[in-house]
Amino acid sequence: MEELKLDSKIMFCQMDELDDKDRILVETARAATDNSYSPYSKFKVGAAIRLDDGTIIKGANQENAAFSITICAERSAIYAAQAQHPEKAIVSIAIAARNEEGFTKEPVSPCGMCRQAMVEIEQRYSQPIHILLYGRKGVYVMDSISNLMPLSFVDLN
């Protein structure tokens, strides 16, 4: 039996260390938490996506009493971008979350379904998505979803 070691590269920085484009994207994700409909969890998540032409699309989690039709902020933004601009690649995504006490101290990571959606976007456009996860403590920065999901489900044909 052979042991495999998987490594993930995640950078950690403060907001003032981000370049202007990334800082604006994170601030947009923070603002998108205001668009959350989360009467059950009281956990508001916002996402902001930058397309290859600079267009920014916002998303927010939308809950429903039939929990299976609830959608996360990340997929809300991804699907909105794909529906409106299918010819444009998604190059960056920023994610922020808050509860009744304010923004989370630690950055919040996307769920497995959102990670898989990002894997397929990277495959669709043959380029990685720059990921920014915001928390009051700082921002996690990654060059690709593979840093969060190294063993993703892919069509290997």
C-alpha positions as MATLAB code, in Angstrom:
seq = 'MEELKLDSKIMFCQMDELDDKDRILVETARAATDNSYSPYSKFKVGAAIRLDDGTIIKGANQENAAFSITICAERSAIYAAQAQHPEKAIVSIAIAARNEEGFTKEPVSPCGMCRQAMVEIEQRYSQPIHILLYGRKGVYVMDSISNLMPLSFVDLN';
ca = [
       0.000    0.000    0.000;
       1.269    3.460   -0.899;
       0.537    6.615    1.066;
      -0.241    9.729   -0.946;
       0.207   13.226    0.418;
      -1.952   16.043   -0.922;
      -0.854   19.633   -0.392;
      -2.954   22.772   -0.577;
      -1.552   26.252   -1.000;
      -3.569   28.829    0.939;
      -2.256   32.332    1.532;
      -3.461   34.442    4.476;
      -3.513   38.235    4.420;
      -5.251   41.316    5.723;
      -7.685   43.354    3.617;
      -5.164   46.178    3.166;
      -2.704   43.695    1.632;
      -5.088   42.851   -1.233;
      -4.804   44.671   -4.533;
      -7.642   47.062   -5.421;
      -9.509   44.556   -7.625;
      -9.516   41.854   -4.942;
     -10.396   44.307   -2.156;
     -13.394   45.580   -4.172;
     -14.505   41.995   -4.834;
     -14.349   41.124   -1.114;
     -16.214   44.326   -0.206;
     -18.876   43.424   -2.784;
     -19.230   39.939   -1.253;
     -19.594   41.522    2.187;
     -22.311   43.840    0.850;
     -24.045   40.897   -0.860;
     -24.760   39.384    2.577;
     -27.493   42.053    2.803;
     -29.295   40.240   -0.042;
     -29.401   36.932    1.847;
     -32.771   35.416    2.652;
     -31.917   33.255    5.649;
     -34.850   33.188    8.093;
     -34.014   29.649    9.279;
     -30.254   29.614    9.776;
     -29.774   33.362   10.359;
     -26.453   32.800    8.549;
     -26.054   35.310    5.726;
     -23.549   34.480    3.004;
     -22.583   36.747    0.127;
     -20.483   36.004   -2.915;
     -19.071   38.204   -5.647;
     -17.694   36.941   -8.928;
     -15.456   38.793  -11.359;
     -15.680   37.780  -15.000;
     -12.795   37.992  -17.449;
     -14.021   41.379  -18.725;
     -14.160   42.856  -15.191;
     -17.935   42.510  -14.733;
     -18.889   41.735  -11.127;
     -21.902   39.541  -10.319;
     -23.262   39.191   -6.770;
     -24.962   36.218   -5.149;
     -26.471   35.523   -1.737;
     -27.800   32.424   -0.034;
     -31.552   31.916   -0.414;
     -33.235   29.599    2.068;
     -36.561   27.824    1.824;
     -38.641   25.769    4.250;
     -38.102   22.889    1.809;
     -34.392   22.862    2.623;
     -33.373   20.878   -0.456;
     -34.176   23.835   -2.720;
     -32.087   26.265   -0.696;
     -29.143   27.645   -2.698;
     -25.785   28.855   -1.455;
     -24.411   32.291   -2.289;
     -21.568   30.861   -4.360;
     -23.811   28.834   -6.671;
     -26.312   31.698   -6.792;
     -23.575   33.958   -8.182;
     -22.045   31.288  -10.450;
     -25.386   30.381  -12.022;
     -26.364   34.039  -12.447;
     -23.058   34.700  -14.208;
     -23.490   31.657  -16.439;
     -27.089   32.572  -17.290;
     -26.232   36.192  -18.125;
     -22.717   35.859  -19.583;
     -22.010   32.251  -20.638;
     -19.270   33.392  -23.013;
     -17.257   35.029  -20.207;
     -15.007   33.045  -17.891;
     -15.241   33.428  -14.122;
     -11.786   34.485  -12.960;
     -12.357   35.276   -9.260;
     -14.821   34.686   -6.457;
     -14.968   36.276   -3.006;
     -17.092   34.871   -0.172;
     -18.124   36.483    3.129;
     -20.534   35.367    5.857;
     -22.166   36.852    8.916;
     -24.545   35.799   11.639;
     -26.601   37.790   14.130;
     -23.350   38.941   15.812;
     -21.701   40.237   12.618;
     -19.155   38.941   10.121;
     -17.482   35.675   11.048;
     -14.067   35.882   12.692;
     -12.671   33.063   10.559;
     -13.135   32.917    6.784;
     -15.981   30.620    5.733;
     -15.249   27.922    3.194;
     -17.682   26.852    0.441;
     -19.692   23.657    0.902;
     -18.964   20.557   -1.169;
     -21.673   21.305   -3.742;
     -20.273   24.790   -4.323;
     -16.743   23.411   -4.556;
     -17.880   20.934   -7.214;
     -19.644   23.744   -9.130;
     -16.357   25.701   -9.089;
     -14.424   22.638  -10.277;
     -16.682   22.417  -13.314;
     -16.357   26.151  -14.057;
     -12.573   25.786  -13.990;
     -12.882   22.841  -16.402;
     -15.391   24.626  -18.643;
     -13.103   27.613  -19.224;
      -9.803   25.752  -18.831;
      -8.526   28.189  -16.240;
      -8.383   28.381  -12.452;
     -10.641   30.574  -10.326;
      -8.895   32.920   -7.877;
     -10.663   32.444   -4.506;
     -10.899   34.929   -1.625;
     -12.505   33.868    1.672;
     -13.179   36.773    4.050;
     -13.239   36.744    7.855;
     -12.653   39.549   10.362;
      -9.335   37.880   11.230;
      -8.163   38.068    7.600;
      -8.569   36.687    4.097;
      -7.626   33.265    2.734;
      -6.413   33.514   -0.851;
      -6.164   30.548   -3.219;
      -5.247   30.230   -6.882;
      -7.695   27.411   -7.629;
     -10.532   25.370   -6.188;
      -8.121   22.412   -6.246;
      -6.619   23.882   -3.063;
      -9.947   23.234   -1.299;
     -10.974   20.112   -3.183;
      -7.928   18.189   -4.395;
      -9.890   14.986   -5.087;
     -12.803   16.412   -7.028;
     -15.235   14.499   -9.181;
     -14.245   15.042  -12.815;
     -15.307   13.533  -16.102;
     -12.210   11.632  -17.165;
     -13.594   10.331  -20.531;
];
